[in-house]
Amino acid sequence: MSIRLFLIFFIVCLASSPFLAAKGKTAPGSDLSQRTDVQTWAAKFGAKKGIDPKFLLDSLKSAKSESRIIELMDAPVKAPPLWFEYAPRFLNEGRINSGVTFWADNEAALARAQAYFGVPPEIVVAIIGIETHYGRNVGSFRVLDALATLAFDYPRRADYFRGELEEFFLLALDNGFSLTTPKGSYAGAMGIAQFMPRSYRYYAVDFDGDGRVDLWKTTDAIGSAAFYLKAHGWQSGAPVLTLLQLSPEAAAALTPYLNSGLSDPQPWKQWHALGVNLADAHTVIDDNAAVSLLSLDADTGPVYFLAHDNFRVVLRYNRSRLYATAVAHLAETIKARRLAAAVP
């Protein structure tokens, strides 16, 4: 091959690179601050908040756009897990027993959170258990890298993550910490309770009274998780899920309501009129209570629940119905294990 033909071949291959073909994408190791779209964002955000755009761009010089972050974000979209595949990761002996221990070690803070916010300890314990295995795994990605990658190289949710990147800058400025220090999940969630930056700014609380809000500290994480749920409508003493018993005929008739696995809410009396029955006949639900139908794929076939208002509150923490179901199940199991251990 002649040198001229080789150069033409090389240029064509370079242009088809997955890192360079899409407009605005960042090649590994390149400087985000040199991109036109990033500069435009910095100018607009800086003007809106009175922040020097040069500070924003200088801060992003050290940010790395990582393809691994995008892969992790896309994985559940490309191959959504079923309930029987998802549940064992969280509903296992290790997670349950560690939850009982976590509750015992933090009993005072959990009781105080319940007194202040009305959220029972088992729900807070379950959320922290699922999010970070009780603080053991708070994430290894630099938050700046995760948010910058998703803000500028992940079109599917770029608007959301640009907003979170902005909140992260404001959080750092408000609290005086380095932008490059915090580490978290591949989505940019931080601390033992895994708050996104906006949630950190608006819902994190100083629950240990030391004058600082630090979600890498257990007591602050407990209080913040409980306050977040309360602020989003948690109803003290109300259920999260109620198991249903459906005949094959009733299940078939309800299929149109369950295209996404979770129906819109309707009064309980309307579901009951369609043949929906509670698995426990002693359970009482108000006829006018707005509840949704939830369908999950167990290994033996579909299982059905009523999802109450508190289920929808947990969905505000993480919008996955599998996540919210795991929280409800893990909470119940940890509470039962704790009560059984207390019986002499």
C-alpha positions as a printed Julia matrix, in Angstrom:
344×3 Matrix{Float64}:
   0.0     0.0    0.0
   1.37    3.44  -0.91
   1.91    6.05   1.78
  -0.85    8.18   0.24
  -3.37    5.31   0.34
  -2.31    4.44   3.89
  -2.93    8.01   5.05
  -6.37    8.02   3.43
  -7.18    4.69   5.11
  -5.93    6.0    8.46
  -8.05    9.16   8.24
 -11.18    7.16   7.39
 -10.6     4.82  10.34
 -10.0     7.73  12.68
 -13.21    9.43  11.6
 -15.16    6.27  12.33
 -13.76    5.97  15.87
 -16.58    5.56  18.43
 -14.95    8.29  20.51
 -14.69   10.85  17.72
 -17.5    10.08  15.31
 -20.3    11.5   17.43
 -20.25   15.27  17.67
 -19.12   16.46  21.09
 -17.85   13.11  22.31
 -14.62   13.12  24.29
 -11.7    10.86  23.53
  -9.98    9.32  26.58
  -7.52   11.74  28.14
  -8.8    14.8   26.25
  -9.58   18.08  27.99
 -13.32   18.61  28.5
 -12.79   22.33  29.03
 -11.72   22.74  25.39
 -15.06   21.56  24.03
 -17.46   24.14  22.64
 -20.52   22.57  24.27
 -18.81   22.58  27.66
 -17.75   26.2   27.24
 -21.32   27.15  26.33
 -22.62   25.38  29.42
 -20.05   27.11  31.64
 -20.98   30.54  30.28
 -24.73   29.98  30.85
 -24.41   28.38  34.27
 -21.83   30.91  35.4
 -24.01   33.82  34.36
 -27.05   32.35  36.1
 -25.27   31.77  39.42
 -22.64   34.5   39.35
 -19.73   32.06  39.03
 -16.72   32.86  36.87
 -16.92   30.52  33.83
 -13.11   30.3   33.92
 -13.35   28.66  37.37
 -15.82   26.12  36.0
 -13.67   25.3   32.98
 -10.46   25.15  35.02
 -12.19   22.72  37.38
 -13.21   20.51  34.46
  -9.68   20.31  33.09
  -8.99   17.46  35.5
 -12.33   15.7   34.81
 -12.15   12.48  32.84
 -14.89   11.27  30.52
 -14.95    7.52  31.15
 -16.55    5.05  28.77
 -16.91    2.57  31.66
 -19.41    4.91  33.33
 -21.58    4.95  30.21
 -21.39    1.16  29.95
 -22.62    0.81  33.54
 -25.44    3.27  32.94
 -26.57    1.44  29.81
 -26.37   -2.1   31.22
 -29.82   -2.2   32.92
 -31.38   -0.44  29.93
 -30.04   -2.98  27.43
 -30.8    -6.01  29.61
 -33.35   -5.14  32.32
 -33.15   -7.71  35.14
 -36.2    -9.64  36.29
 -37.17   -9.74  39.95
 -35.86  -13.26  40.56
 -32.52  -12.2   39.06
 -32.34   -8.91  40.96
 -33.55   -9.92  44.41
 -30.79  -12.37  45.47
 -28.19   -9.59  45.32
 -29.91   -7.92  48.27
 -32.2   -10.46  49.93
 -29.51  -12.8   51.16
 -28.26  -13.9   54.57
 -25.23  -11.64  54.53
 -27.23   -8.5   53.81
 -29.94   -9.46  56.31
 -27.59  -10.29  59.18
 -25.5    -7.2   58.55
 -28.7    -5.18  58.64
 -29.57   -6.55  62.07
 -26.1    -5.61  63.28
 -26.28   -2.15  61.71
 -29.6    -1.54  63.47
 -28.17   -2.6   66.82
 -25.07   -0.44  66.36
 -27.13    2.62  65.42
 -30.27    2.06  67.45
 -30.35    5.52  69.04
 -29.96    7.42  65.77
 -32.57    5.26  64.04
 -35.04    5.74  66.89
 -34.47    9.49  66.8
 -35.03    9.55  63.04
 -38.31    7.73  63.51
 -39.38   10.16  66.24
 -38.56   13.2   64.1
 -39.66   12.02  60.65
 -41.99    9.06  61.19
 -39.91    6.67  59.07
 -39.42    3.26  60.75
 -35.85    2.07  61.36
 -36.17   -0.99  59.13
 -36.85    1.17  56.05
 -33.8     3.36  56.65
 -31.66    0.3   57.37
 -32.86   -1.43  54.2
 -32.15    1.6   52.02
 -28.63    1.98  53.38
 -28.14   -1.78  53.08
 -29.11   -1.83  49.42
 -27.34    1.41  48.51
 -23.92    0.74  50.05
 -24.08   -2.51  52.07
 -24.24   -0.42  55.25
 -21.43    1.87  54.21
 -19.02   -0.79  52.98
 -19.23    0.24  49.33
 -19.79    3.96  48.82
 -18.38    3.97  45.29
 -14.97    4.33  43.7
 -15.6     6.83  40.89
 -14.68   10.46  41.32
 -18.0    12.28  41.44
 -16.66   14.99  39.14
 -15.74   12.4   36.51
 -19.09   10.6   36.75
 -21.19   13.74  36.45
 -19.05   15.31  33.72
 -19.16   12.1   31.67
 -22.92   11.82  31.93
 -23.54   15.55  31.51
 -21.63   15.85  28.26
 -21.27   12.36  26.76
 -24.55   10.66  27.65
 -27.27   12.26  25.5
 -30.09   10.07  26.79
 -30.06   11.85  30.17
 -27.7    14.76  29.58
 -30.11   17.44  30.82
 -30.59   15.69  34.15
 -26.89   15.16  34.73
 -25.95   18.68  33.68
 -28.31   19.81  36.41
 -26.63   17.48  38.89
 -23.18   18.7   37.81
 -24.31   22.25  38.51
 -25.62   21.2   41.92
 -22.28   19.52  42.63
 -20.41   22.75  41.92
 -22.78   24.64  44.2
 -22.45   21.98  46.9
 -18.67   22.21  46.79
 -18.74   26.0   46.94
 -21.27   26.01  49.79
 -19.29   23.51  51.86
 -15.75   24.43  50.88
 -14.59   21.0   49.73
 -12.44   20.05  46.78
 -14.31   19.14  43.62
 -11.88   16.32  42.9
 -11.99   14.64  46.32
 -15.46   13.05  46.7
 -15.92    9.55  45.33
 -19.22    7.85  44.71
 -21.23    5.7   42.34
 -20.89    5.68  38.57
 -23.99    7.93  38.5
 -22.48   10.46  40.9
 -24.36    9.46  44.08
 -22.48   10.15  47.3
 -22.07    8.88  50.82
 -23.51    6.04  52.86
 -27.05    6.97  51.77
 -26.01    7.66  48.13
 -27.5    11.1   47.58
 -27.21   12.85  44.25
 -25.86   16.42  44.57
 -29.26   18.1   44.42
 -30.62   15.79  47.12
 -27.48   16.43  49.16
 -28.04   20.19  49.0
 -31.75   20.11  49.78
 -32.35   17.06  51.96
 -29.12   16.13  53.75
 -29.18   17.06  57.45
 -26.67   17.46  60.24
 -28.1    14.7   62.4
 -25.12   14.27  64.75
 -25.04   17.98  65.64
 -21.4    18.62  64.79
 -22.2    21.62  62.6
 -21.44   19.83  59.31
 -23.54   17.78  56.93
 -21.4    14.75  56.03
 -23.14   11.85  54.31
 -20.06    9.67  54.71
 -20.89    9.66  58.45
 -23.47    7.11  59.53
 -25.61    9.3   61.78
 -25.97   12.04  59.17
 -26.79    9.41  56.55
 -29.52    7.91  58.74
 -31.16   11.26  59.47
 -30.87   12.39  55.86
 -32.43    9.24  54.41
 -35.35    9.53  56.83
 -35.81   13.25  56.15
 -35.72   12.67  52.38
 -38.55   10.13  52.62
 -40.58   12.35  54.93
 -40.11   15.35  52.63
 -41.42   13.3   49.71
 -44.59   12.23  51.47
 -43.82    9.26  53.72
 -46.92    8.28  55.72
 -46.08    7.09  59.2
 -47.61    3.72  60.06
 -48.84    3.07  56.51
 -47.8    -0.01  54.49
 -45.48   -0.16  51.51
 -46.62   -3.35  49.77
 -49.46   -5.81  50.32
 -49.33   -9.29  48.81
 -52.2   -10.24  46.5
 -53.8   -13.49  45.48
 -55.08  -13.52  41.91
 -56.82  -16.25  39.99
 -55.46  -16.91  36.48
 -58.6   -15.29  35.07
 -58.17  -12.14  37.17
 -54.48  -11.92  36.31
 -55.28  -12.14  32.61
 -57.95   -9.44  32.91
 -55.47   -7.1   34.62
 -52.77   -7.43  31.97
 -53.72   -4.16  30.19
 -53.12   -2.26  33.43
 -49.64   -3.69  33.91
 -47.74   -2.94  30.71
 -44.85   -1.49  32.7
 -45.27   -3.81  35.67
 -46.77   -1.02  37.79
 -50.25    0.37  37.18
 -51.58    3.84  37.76
 -53.25    4.19  41.17
 -56.95    3.48  41.53
 -59.22    3.17  44.58
 -58.89   -0.25  46.18
 -62.61   -0.95  45.71
 -62.18   -0.73  41.94
 -59.36   -3.28  41.92
 -61.35   -5.53  44.21
 -64.3    -5.34  41.82
 -61.99   -6.61  39.06
 -61.24   -9.77  41.04
 -58.16   -8.64  42.98
 -58.0   -10.28  46.41
 -55.6    -9.91  49.32
 -53.45  -12.91  50.2
 -54.16  -12.31  53.91
 -57.89  -12.09  54.49
 -57.29  -10.32  57.82
 -55.68   -7.31  56.14
 -57.97   -4.3   55.93
 -57.59   -1.61  53.26
 -59.78    1.46  52.97
 -62.07    1.18  49.94
 -61.01    4.61  48.71
 -57.27    4.21  49.26
 -55.42    4.94  46.0
 -53.22    1.93  45.31
 -51.35    0.54  42.32
 -50.97   -3.0   41.09
 -47.42   -4.29  40.96
 -46.41   -7.38  38.99
 -43.01   -9.05  39.38
 -41.45  -12.07  37.72
 -40.59  -14.66  40.35
 -38.82  -17.88  39.36
 -42.12  -19.76  39.73
 -44.22  -17.23  37.79
 -45.66  -13.75  38.31
 -46.4   -12.44  41.8
 -48.69   -9.5   42.49
 -48.81   -6.78  45.14
 -50.7    -3.66  45.99
 -48.27   -0.74  45.99
 -49.27    1.96  48.47
 -48.3     5.63  48.68
 -45.15    4.75  50.63
 -44.0     2.55  47.76
 -44.21    5.55  45.48
 -42.19    7.53  48.03
 -39.41    4.94  47.91
 -39.52    5.27  44.12
 -38.5     8.9   44.62
 -35.27    7.59  46.12
 -34.71    5.28  43.17
 -37.26    5.01  40.39
 -36.77    1.27  39.84
 -39.75   -0.79  40.97
 -37.31   -3.65  41.65
 -35.33   -1.4   43.97
 -38.41   -0.23  45.86
 -39.64   -3.82  46.22
 -36.24   -4.94  47.5
 -36.31   -2.17  50.1
 -39.74   -3.3   51.31
 -38.78   -6.98  51.48
 -35.38   -6.41  53.08
 -36.93   -4.09  55.67
 -39.55   -6.67  56.67
 -36.99   -9.47  56.82
 -34.5    -7.5   58.94
 -37.24   -6.45  61.34
 -38.47  -10.03  61.7
 -34.91  -11.34  62.23
 -34.27   -8.69  64.88
 -37.5    -9.51  66.72
 -36.74  -13.23  66.59
 -33.27  -12.65  68.03
 -34.81  -10.71  70.94
 -37.05  -13.61  71.98
 -35.4   -15.55  74.85
